[in-house]
C-alpha cells in the first residue's frame, strides 16, 4: 500500500490507498491451517469453533472485540521449539510479543526461558513464578531502578546495549555484592529482508553496539575488566518477520569473527552466542514460514561451521522466538457494524475494534487475513477492506480481503495470527477500552487478561 506522510491521512494528501487484491480464494469458507490456530475448525452449521467452543458462544459470553487464544496451540508451539533445540541450547520466549501471568506459567511448565525488556515485564514474570535465573533482561535504556531490580532478583543474564550500561550494571552489581552474568548486544551490519521499521541489525538504529570501528571489541574489553560483570556471550538480533536464513548466516559469521578476536586478544572463549528471534509466521496463505526443527538445524549448522573454520569451540546457542510461538495461536473476534460499498472501489466493512487493538497495519503496513466465522456463505466474493471505529482514516485492520457479498451487520468475523504484538501494542485511542484475552483449551474458556472498562479509564484520570 502506498501512503502519504500527511499526518491527517492519505485523503488529505489526495492519495487513495491502493488495493493489492490477488484472485479470490476458491472457497471463502475454507480455513488455511498455516494461518489459523491448530484447534480452529468450522462445524456442520458453518460456525467456526476453537478448542471445541463456537465463536458465537465466545462472543455471547465475553463480548467483542476479543483476542481468542488457543492454549493447546501455544503449548504445542512452545514444546516444538524446546524439542527442536534440545538440551544443548536455550530457548527464550520474547515476552514483548505478548505477556501475561498465565503465559508465564505455560512457559515455565513447558520448559522455556523468558526474555523481558522492561520493569513491567520483569514484574509480570516474577509474579507468575518464572525462576529468575531463566530470565534475560533486554532493553536499550534500562533505568537504574530496573537494573537494580533485575540484579536483586538474580536474573540469568542482562543484555548490555551501550557503553554507559556496561558501567551502570557493573556498579549496581558491585553495590549489591553480586557478579552479574551479561551478554553484549552487537549490531553486525546485516539488514534483514523485512520492513524498514523492524530491521534491527544495520548500524543506523538505536539497538546494540556496532561491530564497525572496533566499538564492539572495545565494549568487550571494558566488560571483561569490571569485577561486577561475568561476560558470558555475544547477542545479535537482525530483524523481525524473517523467512530467509541467509541473514543469520552472515550475522553468525561476523559474530564468530568477534569471538575469535576476543580469544586471540584476551585468551577467553565466550561460552554463549544468542542469535535473537525474528522468525516469521504466516499472516496470509502466501507466507511460508519454516518449522522450528528446520530453523534449529539451520542455525546449529551455521554456527558450528563458522566456529570450526575459526577453530573455536562451538558456543551454546540461544534463540528468542516470540511471534513464532504466540502469533499463530490467537485471532481477534469482531462484530460487523456497517457494510459500506463504494462503487468501483471496494466495500468497507467496519468492526467494533480497530487500530486500538491492532496497530500493526497502520504502523508497519502489515497484511492480515480475515474470515466470516459466525456462519458459512455461498455468496460471491466481494473486495473488502476491514476498518475500525476510530476517528482516523488510517484505522485499517485488513487492507485487502475477499469476504462474502452477503456480509451484514451483526455477523462475526475474525482476523487470525493476532497473538503477537496486537494486545502488547494496544492503546486507548479515542478512549476505547482494550479487549480481553480469552484462553481456550479442551472445551473450557477463561479470561486471562480481562476487558478494560470505562471505570478503569476514569480511575487513572485524577484531574
Residue, then its C-alpha position, 0 to 999 in steps of 0.5 A: x500500500x502506498x501512503x502519504x506522510x500527511x499526518x491527517x491521512x492519505x485523503x488529505x494528501x489526495x492519495x487513495x490507498x491502493x488495493x493489492x487484491x490477488x484472485x479470490x480464494x476458491x472457497x471463502x469458507x475454507x480455513x488455511x491451517x498455516x494461518x489459523x490456530x491448530x484447534x480452529x475448525x468450522x462445524x456442520x452449521x458453518x460456525x467456526x469453533x476453537x478448542x471445541x467452543x463456537x465463536x458465537x458462544x465466545x462472543x455471547x459470553x465475553x463480548x467483542x472485540x476479543x483476542x481468542x487464544x488457543x492454549x493447546x496451540x501455544x503449548x504445542x508451539x512452545x514444546x516444538x521449539x524446546x524439542x527442536x533445540x534440545x538440551x544443548x541450547x536455550x530457548x527464550x520466549x520474547x515476552x514483548x510479543x505478548x505477556x501475561x501471568x498465565x503465559x508465564x506459567x505455560x512457559x515455565x511448565x513447558x520448559x522455556x526461558x523468558x526474555x523481558x525488556x522492561x520493569x513491567x515485564x520483569x514484574x509480570x514474570x516474577x509474579x507468575x513464578x518464572x525462576x529468575x535465573x531463566x530470565x534475560x533482561x533486554x532493553x536499550x535504556x534500562x533505568x537504574x531502578x530496573x537494573x537494580x531490580x533485575x540484579x536483586x532478583x538474580x536474573x540469568x543474564x542482562x543484555x548490555x546495549x551501550x557503553x554507559x550500561x556496561x558501567x551502570x550494571x557493573x556498579x549496581x552489581x558491585x553495590x549489591x555484592x553480586x557478579x552479574x552474568x551479561x551478554x553484549x548486544x552487537x549490531x553486525x551490519x546485516x539488514x534483514x529482508x523485512x520492513x524498514x521499521x523492524x530491521x534491527x541489525x544495520x548500524x543506523x538504529x538505536x539497538x546494540x553496539x556496532x561491530x564497525x570501528x572496533x566499538x564492539x571489541x572495545x565494549x568487550x574489553x571494558x566488560x571483561x575488566x569490571x569485577x561486577x560483570x561475568x561476560x558470558x556471550x555475544x547477542x545479535x538480533x537482525x530483524x523481525x518477520x524473517x523467512x530467509x536464513x541467509x541473514x543469520x548466516x552472515x550475522x553468525x559469521x561476523x559474530x564468530x569473527x568477534x569471538x575469535x578476536x576476543x580469544x586471540x586478544x584476551x585468551x577467553x572463549x565466550x561460552x554463549x552466542x544468542x542469535x535473537x528471534x525474528x522468525x516469521x509466521x504466516x499472516x496470509x496463505x502466501x507466507x511460508x514460514x519454516x518449522x522450528x526443527x528446520x530453523x534449529x538445524x539451520x542455525x546449529x549448522x551455521x554456527x558450528x561451521x563458522x566456529x570450526x573454520x575459526x577453530x573455536x569451540x562451538x558456543x551454546x546457542x540461544x534463540x528468542x522466538x516470540x511471534x513464532x510461538x504466540x502469533x499463530x495461536x490467537x485471532x481477534x473476534x469482531x462484530x460487523x457494524x456497517x457494510x459500506x460499498x463504494x462503487x468501483x472501489x471496494x466495500x468497507x466493512x467496519x468492526x467494533x475494534x480497530x487500530x486500538x487493538x491492532x496497530x500493526x497495519x497502520x504502523x508497519x503496513x502489515x497484511x492480515x487475513x480475515x474470515x466470516x466465522x459466525x456462519x458459512x456463505x455461498x455468496x460471491x466474493x466481494x473486495x473488502x477492506x476491514x476498518x475500525x471505529x476510530x476517528x482516523x482514516x488510517x484505522x485499517x485492520x485488513x487492507x485487502x480481503x475477499x469476504x462474502x457479498x452477503x456480509x451484514x451487520x451483526x455477523x462475526x468475523x475474525x482476523x487470525x495470527x493476532x497473538x503477537x504484538x496486537x494486545x502488547x501494542x494496544x492503546x486507548x485511542x479515542x478512549x476505547x477500552x482494550x479487549x480481553x484475552x480469552x484462553x481456550x483449551x479442551x472445551x473450557x474458556x477463561x479470561x486471562x487478561x480481562x476487558x478494560x472498562x470505562x471505570x478503569x479509564x476514569x480511575x487513572x484520570x485524577x484531574 
